[in-house]
Amino acid sequence: MITKDNTIGEILEMKKDAPEILMQYEMGCLGCPSATMETLEQACFIHGVDLEEVLAKLNEK
């Protein structure tokens, strides 16, 4: 299960369709070294995206 405390890097390793999901929320700099070290909560805050919505989408089967 992906949580708000997982880093973007961890999420990319955990879920193979994570890049497509995150791109839907304008999170396009997934390969950036600093972005991969951010938590999902930090990334959502920076991009002005609803954390709970992204979490729900990432945790869909």
DAKA-V661966 format. One record per helix or strand. SS is the DSSP state (H for helix, E for strand). FROM is the first residue (numbers start at 0). TO is the last residue. If there is no record, write none. Layout:
ss:SS from:FROM to:TO
ss:SS from:FROM to:TO
//
This chain:
ss:E from:6 to:6
ss:H from:7 to:13
ss:H from:17 to:23
ss:H from:32 to:36
ss:E from:38 to:38
ss:H from:39 to:46
ss:H from:50 to:57
//
